[in-house]
Amino acid sequence: MNDRMSDAENRLARIEGLLESGEHGVVPAWRRATRGEPRWAVTAVILVAIALQVMLPRRLVLQPYWALPVLEVVLLAGVIAGNPRRVEPRTRWLRLLGLVLMGVISLANGWSAARLVVGLVNGTEGRDAGPLLLTGGGIWLTNVIVFALWYWEWDRGGPMARVLGRHQYPDFLFVQMQSPETAPRDWEPGFLDYLYLSFTNSTAFSPTDVMPLSRWAKMLMMLQSSVSLVTVVLVVARAVNILR
């Protein structure tokens, strides 16, 4: 009888300890409504992408060469004006504006990548190794940024939907989601996490520690790996051939 009482008291003490520490039934930050992430990271990276596009040779960009960069700056200014400090759900047109901005950046870089690949195959591009490596590196880095933006914008409905915590199932499984004890309680994926995902997928040509769960995420990662592989192989092969 005393043993049973002692066991019951021990269980009660453990339950009280869990309740007092707040560890029982705590919903992770990525599953509940939270504040929007700061906008500075995504803004800075978009500006880098625009700068890389401006530095490309004019023969590889849509003409007039200044049109798309100017349009991108205007769209970015509109997005910042609507949500200057944090990415928070306000109006539907704001997300639409962000999607248009990413579409324009994707179009510009896709056009440049296609022109470069066609030029390398036909032998009209890549007469000097140095400029070729710089051009290919700029397009490759912009490609990393482009896919990071798409991952960030579509995972669980996008950053504005993630703020509300309405989507239960993630499209990308981060380590902190599988092992919450390895991260603070308020951890949730931000743009830099998706930028890391995009970079590792472009360099390893496969998932690393972030696993795609939905079909669209798998197809998008496969597309990025294919574009990255073709760009790197053709540019490096041509550069090595020139140096010989």
Disulfide bonds with the S-S distance in Angstrom:
none
